[in-house]
Amino acid sequence: MLIHPQFDPEALQIGPLAVRWYGLMYLIGFGFFLWLGRIRIRQPQYAAAGWTARDLDDMLMFGVFGVILGGRLGYVLFYKLGDYLAHPASIFQVWEGGMSFHGGFLGVLAVVALFARLRGRGFLEITDLIAPLIPASLAAGRLGNFINGELWGRPTDVPWAMIFPQAGDNLPRHPSQLYQFAGEGLVLLVLLWLYARKPRPLGAVSGMFLIGYGCLRFLAEFARNPDNFLGLLALGMSMGQWLSLPMVLLGVYMLRRSARQGFTA
């Protein structure tokens, strides 16, 4: 049986300024976006369309706002609306955790739509470009969850089960943060990167991301402990599973349409 290492949540202390691992993982994720994006825009279809490193930098600036605002508001709306309505000032305490991927995803879509309009680009052209860049950022985020000892898994007796003291019950659990790090992060990164290496119909790469993330997140939720304040919902599924299902369905639709009749730019 393993025990969570109980990392210090502060990665670095500079005078009165403390840099937390959770925030540092976000910065690492944004760095991966820029690094992989510069590789991707060298592919012939994007180089021919005039994509530059400056475009990526500007897109990241938009994306940061989308991730943070959407992720936080998504968590508030999807998970703990009553608590935050009772204590609205705590909505802004993002350093204490409490971010929703699905909310952040919607926030990113909103700023991508704005970016596309301002730059005269197609919405799906942009989402196809950035879809393979996202899993690396997700991997960094899940590693941050593990370092914080949060979002632990369900009780289990597998040999690699881990006790998370933060859970307060001394039960061995799935290290589900690491499952998601491997699945939604590394596995999805490899699959999407290989799929996107060849030119695909407009919307196909975006559709594949929706299917891949939705399926991998749905499976990971069987090992992840449901939020105590929510528990399991209808049909014995978690909130994460219910929010992932529409992603899979939309992804299947996009993949089929892109292959049959296509999308207009």
Sequence and secondary structure as in RCSB ss.txt:
>XXXX:A:sequence
MLIHPQFDPEALQIGPLAVRWYGLMYLIGFGFFLWLGRIRIRQPQYAAAGWTARDLDDMLMFGVFGVILGGRLGY
VLFYKLGDYLAHPASIFQVWEGGMSFHGGFLGVLAVVALFARLRGRGFLEITDLIAPLIPASLAAGRLGNFINGE
LWGRPTDVPWAMIFPQAGDNLPRHPSQLYQFAGEGLVLLVLLWLYARKPRPLGAVSGMFLIGYGCLRFLAEFARN
PDNFLGLLALGMSMGQWLSLPMVLLGVYMLRRSARQGFTA
>XXXX:A:secstr
 EE     SEEEEETTEEEEHHHHHHHHHHHHHHHHHHHHTTSHHHHHTT  HHHHHHHHHHHHHHHHHHHHHHH
HHHT HHHHHHSGGGGG GGG    HHHHHHHHHHHHHHHHHHHT  HHHHHHHHGGGHHHHHHHHHHHHHHHT 
S B B   TT EE GGGSS  EE  HHHHHIIIIIIIHHHHHHHHHTS   TTHHHHHHHHHHHHHHHHHTTTB 
  TTT   GGG  HHHHHHHHHHHHHHHHHHHHHHT    
